Amino acid sequence: QAQLVESGGGLVQPGGSLRLSCTASESAFNEYSVGWYRQAPGKQRELVAQINSAGTMDYANSVKGRFTISRDNAKNTVYLQMNSLKPEDTAVYYCRASITVFTVWGQGTQVTVSS
């Protein structure tokens, strides 16, 4: 069973960029569908982007054209490249991986967009 570790969060100014990483302990991570979610204070957790085992990607409307999800199966890692960041992107970002009925979440990484 995979365990996930997120990294790459931090403080960035509006218009800046960050790249989040989600690394799995599972060697068969390439078979998992992986999603990036975020949760802002007082709000529900929402799906930001996802990528399946075939490499098909999907994005929330609020991040289309600014965020890119990708995976490096050799490194058991899924990335979220975030460009043109806005204050409303501020949230804790979580990685979620799933295969058949098994789902695992990472611990989250804070992203703060502020001047």
Helices and strands as residue ranges (DSSP letters): E 4-7, E 10-12, E 18-24, G 29-31, E 33-39, E 46-51, E 57-59, E 67-72, G 73-75, E 77-82, G 87-89, E 91-99, E 102-105, E 109-113
